Amino acid sequence: MSDVPPDVITEILSRLPVISLLKFRCVSKAFKTLIDSPKFIKAHIKQQQERNPNAHLNLFLKAHNESDNLFSLEFTSNTSTQHHPKVLDHPLKQLDGPTQVLGSCRGLVLISNSMSDNGVWNPSTKRFRKLPVWEFNPSRNSSGRAPHGRGPGLMQMSGGFGYDKDGEDYKVVTIGQWYHPDDEPKMVSEVMVYSLRYGGWKKVEDCPYWLVKEENGTAAGGALYWLVTKEPFSCVRSWILVGLNLGTERFEKVPFPVGLGKPFQLNLAVLGKCLCLISCYCISAKNHVLDHVDMWMMKDFGVEQSWVKLFTVEQLDGRQNFSFLKPIVYSGTGKEVLLEMDNTKLLWYSLEKKSVKPAKVSGGLESFESFVNLGTLVPLYYGGGDEKGKKKGMEERDDSVIEEL
């Protein structure tokens, strides 16, 4: 191998899956140094993102029940092949409470059992980093005044997990909100950000809006997105789209696409690294029976003109009526999109034929939520090639993936 130029070796190795690279680390000290280097890890991520996304697609499935099971589901094609979910041995499996997946980004997954048991996990290397506890206290707000609590107020928690591409840093975001119509101010919001590069929580700009849904932010293009309103219980027509720029750590209003019309429901998703807006329309204003769903994609952050309508899914026949659709990933040819329907089924939607066909999944999962997982070597002190977070003594666990190979 000494006659092979280093750049050629890097190019060849960067095309391999993680499981192969973990084995190659054991071949020699030189290979281990190369594979563990920040430059190589970046090159490998780029290859993983740019190659045929359906050649080796891996999904996480989180069952909607009281179990703490997470499942891995591998797709090697979009044909009629039967796919078999495998139970994952994740680091929070034996703790109390069901495990939640709060976000998946560039090979790392944010998982949680409770406010005190949560952390960032790399399923490929089996490393896990537990996060320090942060608890929302409505009395901590910029005005210094605590809610007087006349009657039960509304409190909700949300968060998200994304990547700051400018700072080369993975960030965890937690949002706590309290609302009471008789309080002054009516709403208290606290936003905290945890940097995987530097460690530790820090308070950032408050969110000036009430989150429409107690759901985690959607990560795309270096930002986390939420649907919000000025006050709780507002109708869809008054909803606003905001993004938390993970570089500036400030909230920005994002315009809806021109031609959105009057949907009765809106949802967010990500497809091909871009934000998607899912707009649902009824048969009539008086009849809340779903007629069709439009899938919009924003190709440039915050640019109204960059919204494009990807496709429309008409309501299926009586046996296959749906109330919820979420795009997951493009097929290898780019002619089909994998959809999650009603948290119960996976479908392939043909962009040319405008038709659907089921993606066969065994295992008897009655209800689930799916997340795309990208196999990477990203370390849990990741950021700009240093080990600042690691040197700070952050709790990190290595489940020794090498011994299992």
PyMOL commands that set and color helices and strands:
alter all, ss='L'
color gray80, all
select helices_A, chain A and resi 6-13+18-24+29-36+38-50+236-238+304-306+318-320+388-391+401-404
alter helices_A, ss='H'
color red, helices_A
select strands_A, chain A and resi 57-63+70-75+86-87+100-105+108-112+118-122+127-130+154-164+169-179+187-195+201-204+210-211+218-220+223-229+240-245+250-254+265-271+274-282+290-298+307-314+325-330+336-341+345-350+355-358+368-373+396-398
alter strands_A, ss='S'
color yellow, strands_A
deselect
rebuild
show_as cartoon
